[in-house]
Amino acid sequence: MNALMDNLVGFLVVLAIFALVALPSLIGLARERRVDRSLRAAAGARQDAWRPPRPQAFVTTTVTVHS
């Protein structure tokens, strides 16, 4: 019974160390995904707000006489 408890405690210790090592990476990944979503939303809003310029119904010209 003692060996079983030692194995269980060892397994839990290894699992806890793995969680401590992986936690900063997972937090960073979640933050990057949040930033990517907000950038995509901002780009989509900017693209929706952009409208092509209206074509002009008239053309203006300047005539200059050179001697």
Stockholm file with secondary structure:
# STOCKHOLM 1.0

chainA/1-67         MNALMDNLVGFLVVLAIFALVALPSLIGLARERRVDRSLRAAAGARQDAWRPPRPQAFVTTTVTVHS
#=GR chainA/1-67 SS CHHHHHHHHHHHHHHHHHHHHHHHHHHHHHHHHHHHHHHHHHHHHHHHHCCCCCCCSSCCCCCCCCC
#=GC SS_cons        CHHHHHHHHHHHHHHHHHHHHHHHHHHHHHHHHHHHHHHHHHHHHHHHHCCCCCCCSSCCCCCCCCC
//
